[in-house]
């Protein structure tokens, strides 16, 4: 297993894998899981580097408010968004902000969050997650 992964858009040799829930994530045009826990995603099932508790994915959402997530929270994972490009209206708890490239957003446990693409370009986001109490492989 390679511990080094180049984070680039798939070419003809590699294909993107959508791991997003269609009910929560709308307007996804690209989704690739780069690292993810064995307990949540399986041993390299989506082509990712298998980890114990860390997840990193790159997601892209269609422009014009077509791309968005519905308000939701997580009981088992802290997350962060890093906006690579595009513009989003992000809501975390009672906070709301219009954000762009270079912005990091922390998503605490049990706090409702959502976003929508409010720009004219594709919204590109790195999603980083850390599972709490992950189960080791084979448990």
C-alpha positions in Angstrom: 0.0 0.0 0.0 1.3 3.4 -1.0 1.3 6.0 1.8 1.8 8.8 -0.6 -1.1 9.8 -2.8 -1.1 12.6 -5.4 -4.4 14.5 -5.1 -5.3 15.2 -8.7 -8.4 14.8 -10.8 -8.7 11.3 -12.2 -7.3 10.6 -15.7 -8.3 7.8 -18.1 -6.3 5.4 -15.9 -8.2 6.2 -12.7 -11.9 6.9 -12.1 -13.6 9.1 -9.6 -15.6 7.3 -6.9 -18.7 9.0 -5.5 -19.1 8.3 -1.9 -21.6 11.0 -1.1 -25.1 10.4 0.2 -27.5 11.7 -2.5 -30.0 12.8 0.2 -27.5 15.2 1.9 -25.2 16.2 -1.0 -26.9 17.7 -4.1 -25.3 18.9 -7.3 -22.1 16.9 -6.8 -20.1 16.9 -10.1 -17.0 15.1 -8.7 -16.2 13.3 -5.5 -13.0 11.3 -4.7 -12.1 9.8 -1.4 -8.3 9.9 -1.0 -8.0 8.6 2.6 -10.7 6.9 4.7 -11.1 4.7 7.7 -11.4 0.9 7.2 -14.4 0.8 9.6 -16.4 3.4 7.5 -15.3 2.8 4.0 -13.7 -0.7 3.9 -10.2 -1.8 3.1 -9.4 0.4 0.1 -13.0 -0.3 -1.3 -13.1 3.1 -2.9 -9.5 3.2 -3.9 -8.5 5.2 -0.9 -5.5 4.9 1.4 -7.0 2.9 4.3 -6.7 4.7 7.7 -7.8 4.1 11.2 -9.8 7.4 11.7 -8.7 10.1 9.2 -10.7 10.8 6.0 -9.8 13.2 3.2 -12.0 13.7 0.2 -12.2 16.2 -2.6 -15.7 17.2 -3.7 -16.9 19.5 -6.4 -20.4 21.1 -6.6 -22.2 22.6 -9.5 -22.5 26.4 -9.7 -25.6 28.5 -9.4 -26.9 27.2 -6.1 -27.5 23.7 -7.6 -24.7 22.4 -5.5 -25.4 22.2 -1.8 -25.7 20.1 1.3 -28.8 20.0 3.4 -28.4 20.9 7.1 -27.0 17.8 8.9 -24.7 17.0 11.8 -22.4 14.1 12.7 -22.4 12.1 15.9 -19.2 10.2 15.2 -16.9 12.5 13.3 -15.4 16.0 13.5 -14.9 17.6 10.1 -13.4 20.6 8.4 -13.8 22.1 5.0 -11.0 23.8 3.1 -12.3 25.8 0.1 -10.0 25.3 -2.8 -11.9 27.5 -5.3 -15.4 28.9 -5.8 -17.7 30.7 -3.4 -20.1 29.2 -0.8 -22.5 30.3 1.8 -21.6 28.2 4.8 -23.8 27.7 7.9 -22.3 26.1 11.1 -24.7 26.3 14.1 -25.8 29.9 14.3 -23.0 31.3 12.2 -23.3 32.0 8.5 -20.7 33.4 6.2 -20.0 33.8 2.5 -16.5 32.2 2.0 -14.0 31.7 -0.9 -10.7 30.1 -1.7 -8.3 29.7 1.2 -11.1 29.5 3.8 -11.1 26.7 6.4 -14.3 25.9 8.3 -14.4 23.7 11.4 -17.5 21.5 11.9 -17.8 20.4 15.5 -19.5 17.2 16.6 -23.3 17.4 16.9 -23.4 20.9 15.3 -25.7 21.3 12.3 -23.9 22.5 9.2 -24.6 23.1 5.5 -23.4 25.0 2.5 -24.5 26.0 -1.0 -22.5 27.1 -4.0 -23.4 30.8 -4.4 -20.8 31.5 -7.1 -20.8 31.2 -10.9 -18.0 28.6 -10.9 -17.7 25.0 -9.6 -17.1 24.9 -5.8 -14.1 22.8 -5.0 -13.7 21.6 -1.4 -11.4 19.4 0.5 -13.3 17.6 3.3 -11.3 16.4 6.2 -12.8 14.2 8.9 -11.6 12.5 12.1 -13.7 9.7 13.4 -14.2 9.3 17.1 -13.7 5.9 18.6 -13.0 4.2 15.3 -13.0 0.5 15.1 -9.7 -1.2 14.0 -9.7 -3.3 10.9 -11.4 -6.6 11.3 -13.3 -5.5 14.5 
